[in-house]
Amino acid sequence: TDICNDLMIVIDNHLIPFSSSSESTVFYYKMKGDYYRYLAEFKTGDERKEAADQSLKAYEAATTIAEAELPPTHPIRLGLALNFSVFYYEIMNSPERACHLAKQAFDEAISELDTLSEDSYKDSTLIMQLLRDNLTLWTTDIPEDGADTSQKVEGSAKAGGCERE
């Protein structure tokens, strides 16, 4: 917990205020959302709620900038969508919102696949595959009436190093 809190101070006081591009700003807000999500995974009660709230705020800030400044195929934007959707699924127990976010990111990226640069092609397509893998896992958790459930499938894919749990 102390390490995460120290990282938050560095992110808030040094990295975000002095980032020189929208790409790096999105990356740092995503990182902040990720670390608060990690805290929310093992905290309980009010501490869990606070970590989840902070994670949500960071992911929302990153998404606002990413949607305005980065193309849908950008690996950082795709990684953000992947991790934000995992947050909705695992922390907020909202498979419907998780699937909506993952599907929207995947569909937007697919529609612009021809604009993908050679440099980011491999990274972007890998993250798109992880989005699709999660959608496949998660769609079984959405009841027919569309209401969210609190069921979870272990092993959701996450971007950070694009690792799996």
N, C-alpha and C positions, 0 to 999 in steps of 0.2 A: 504494500500500500504506500509506504513512504517513497519508494522509487517512482511509482506512478504520480504521486503528488509533486515530487521534485520535477518530473518531466512536464507536468502541467504548468508549473511556474516558468520553466524555460520556454515552452510553447507560447504561453500568454504574454510574457514580458519581453521576449527576444525574437522568437521566430516569426510569429504572425505580424507584429508591428513593423518588422524590418524586412519582410519578404518583398522581393523586387518584381515578382510576376504573379499573375492570377493562378498560374499552374502551381507555384510553390505555396501560395496562400491556401488553395484548395487542399493540397497535400497536408499542410499543417493542421487545418481544421479537421480533416479526415483522421489524422493521427490522434488528435484530441478526442474525437468521437470514439475512436477505437479503444483508447486507454480507459475512458470512462465506461465503455461497454465491458471491458475486461473486469473493472471493479464491480460493476453491476452483476456480473456472473456469479460472484461469490459473496457479495454483501447481502444483508437481510434488512427488512423493515425500512425505516426512514433513510438509512444510509444507501440502501439499494435504490430507493425511489430518487434520491438526490443524484446518484451516479447516473441513473437512467435519464433523468431530466437534463443533466449536463451533456450527456452523450447525444441526446436528441437535438439540443441547441447547436452543438458543434456540427453534427451531420447536416442540419438544415442550413447553417451558414455556408458550409462547403458546397451544398447542392445549389444554393442561390447563385454563387459565383461560378460554379462549374457549368450550369445551364446557360449562363449569360456569356461566358468567355471561352469555354473549351468545346471542341466538336464532340458529338456523341460517341465517336470511335476512339477518343483519347483514352489511353490506359489509366490515367489517374481518375478521370470521370467514371470510367467503367468500374474501377476498383472501389470507388466511393459508393456507387450504386450497389455493388456486390455486398460490401460491408454494412451499408445502411439497411439493405433488405435483410441481412442476417440479424441485425439489431431488432428490426420489427418482428422477425420470427422468433428469435430466442429470448429476447429481453421483454418485449411488449406482448408476447404470445399472440401475435396477430398475423397468421399465415396469409390472410387475404391481402393485407397491406404489403406484406413482404413479396408476395407473388406479383402484385400490381407494379410495384417499383422495379422488380427484377425484369418483368416482361417488357415494361416500357423502355428500360435502358437497352435491353437486348434488341427490341424491334427498331428503336431509333438508330442503333449502331448498324444493324443489318441493312437498313435503308441507305446508309452512307458508306458501306463497306468499300465501294470502288474509290473512295477518296482517301483511303488509308495509306499512310506513307510506309515505305519498306521498313523503316526503322522501328515503327511501333506495331507492325502487322502481327508479329508473333505474340507479343504481350497482349494486344487487344483481343485477338482471337482466343487466346488461352482464357482470359477473363470472361469472354462471352460464353465459352464452353462451361465455365464454372457457374455462371448465371443460369444457363440452361439445365445443368445438373441439379442445381437447387430447385428450380421450377419443377422438375420432374419429381424430386423428393417431396416438395411441399404441397403440390396440388392434391395429393392424397389426404392432406390434413384440412382441406377446406370443405366444410359440410355443404350439402346441396342447397341449403337455404342461404348460404353466403355468410353466415355468422362466424366470427373468429372463435377458435377453440384454444385450449391451453395445452394441447398435445404438442410434443416435440419429437422430431427425428434427430438423433445424434449424428454429427458429422457434416454439418453444413459447411460448404466451401467458403473460404474467406480470402480476401486479398490483403496482403501486407508483404508477404513474399509469395502470395497466392498459394498458401499452404492449406492443408486440410487438417482438421482436428484428429 
